[in-house]
Amino acid sequence: MSRASKLIAVAAGGVGGVAILSASVLGFAAAQAAGGHPRVTGDLVQSDLSAGLRPQLRYDVSGAPHHSDLVIQSSTGAGWKTAARLSLPAHSSGRWTGPDARRGRYRYRLQVDQGSDTLATSPVLTLYVYGIIPLSAVLGTQVASVTIGGHSFSYAWKAAGWESDTIAQIAATSCRSLQLTMAYTQRAAANVADVATLLVIQQTRTATGNVTAGTIGTLKANLTGAFEIALQNAPGSAYGNGTASCWSSDGRA
């Protein structure tokens, strides 16, 4: 008697637990006969999103036995949870769209399951979802206010009496961009510059913005990694604020 015939005979014998196992093994054997082990791959349509958008994941499955499912799992920490379960034909490809995403870092993986057995698992995919946080969260400072040109200006950092100054250095960041504002008031003295320069310094690029005394200027910088916020040509008083687009709550990776 062949191996498959013996399995069928055991199933027909009514041994409950063995019968279920036999069906699973038979399905797996059928998948092997049809062209090898089950296989599942996937990729993210976009690996980074803005908060509120819906993640999309493409999948491709081959060699899946009958009565098997594609299980999409997600994780934001130590454990995994099921995000979706889809019934599968032997060969299947498609796209899954998740719910609106909140700021954070997410991992996804795909599995081909038959009953309680996992027959194939994809590599892990990582999604970064960016949201807007205040600059004070990145710097770890408290927000205060000052009057500039008759208007109140809230600031997360200040520097006074410096020709140049380093405001912050962030070695490992979860942020992809900064939107900065700065107010500058020059000292009442002769030969003092009335324009200060705000800089965002990175390894391969530097963004700069000039701010005239008594006004409020802006500077936007796209980030690719570690960065420094610095000030130049500012012997007066400078005050800065802004926001950052990050996937973590404090801008740290």
Secondary structure as the mmCIF struct_conf table of DSSP 4:
data_model
#
loop_
_struct_conf.conf_type_id
_struct_conf.id
_struct_conf.beg_label_comp_id
_struct_conf.beg_label_asym_id
_struct_conf.beg_label_seq_id
_struct_conf.end_label_comp_id
_struct_conf.end_label_asym_id
_struct_conf.end_label_seq_id
HELX_RH_AL_P HELX_RH_AL_P1 ARG A 3 ALA A 12
TURN_TY1_P TURN_TY1_P1 GLY A 13 GLY A 14
HELX_RH_AL_P HELX_RH_AL_P2 GLY A 16 GLY A 35
BEND BEND1 GLY A 36 HIS A 37
STRN STRN1 ARG A 39 LEU A 44
BEND BEND2 VAL A 45 VAL A 45
BEND BEND3 SER A 47 SER A 47
STRN STRN2 ASP A 48 SER A 50
TURN_TY1_P TURN_TY1_P2 ALA A 51 GLY A 52
BEND BEND4 LEU A 53 LEU A 53
STRN STRN3 GLN A 56 SER A 62
BEND BEND5 GLY A 63 GLY A 63
HELX_LH_PP_P HELX_LH_PP_P1 ALA A 64 PRO A 65
TURN_TY1_P TURN_TY1_P3 HIS A 66 HIS A 67
STRN STRN4 ASP A 69 SER A 75
BEND BEND6 THR A 76 GLY A 79
STRN STRN5 LYS A 81 SER A 87
BEND BEND7 ALA A 90 HIS A 91
STRN STRN6 SER A 92 THR A 97
HELX_LH_PP_P HELX_LH_PP_P2 PRO A 99 ARG A 102
BEND BEND8 ARG A 103 ARG A 103
STRN STRN7 GLY A 104 GLN A 114
TURN_TY1_P TURN_TY1_P4 GLY A 115 SER A 116
STRN STRN8 ASP A 117 THR A 121
HELX_LH_PP_P HELX_LH_PP_P3 SER A 122 VAL A 124
STRN STRN9 LEU A 125 PRO A 134
HELX_RH_AL_P HELX_RH_AL_P3 LEU A 135 LEU A 139
TURN_TY1_P TURN_TY1_P5 GLY A 140 GLY A 140
STRN STRN10 ALA A 144 ILE A 148
TURN_TY1_P TURN_TY1_P6 GLY A 149 GLY A 150
STRN STRN11 HIS A 151 TYR A 155
BEND BEND9 ALA A 156 ALA A 156
STRN STRN12 TRP A 157 ALA A 160
BEND BEND10 GLY A 161 GLY A 161
BEND BEND11 GLU A 163 GLU A 163
STRN STRN13 SER A 164 ILE A 170
BEND BEND12 ALA A 171 ALA A 172
STRN STRN14 THR A 173 THR A 173
STRN STRN15 CYS A 175 THR A 185
BEND BEND13 ALA A 188 ALA A 189
TURN_TY1_P TURN_TY1_P7 ALA A 190 ASN A 191
BEND BEND14 ASP A 194 ASP A 194
STRN STRN16 VAL A 195 ILE A 201
BEND BEND15 GLN A 203 THR A 204
STRN STRN17 THR A 206 THR A 212
TURN_TY1_P TURN_TY1_P8 ALA A 213 GLY A 214
BEND BEND16 THR A 215 THR A 215
STRN STRN18 ILE A 216 ASN A 222
BEND BEND17 THR A 224 GLY A 225
STRN STRN19 PHE A 227 GLN A 232
BEND BEND18 ASN A 233 ASN A 233
BEND BEND19 GLY A 236 GLY A 236
STRN STRN20 SER A 237 CYS A 246
BEND BEND20 TRP A 247 GLY A 251
STRN STRN21 ARG A 252 ARG A 252
#
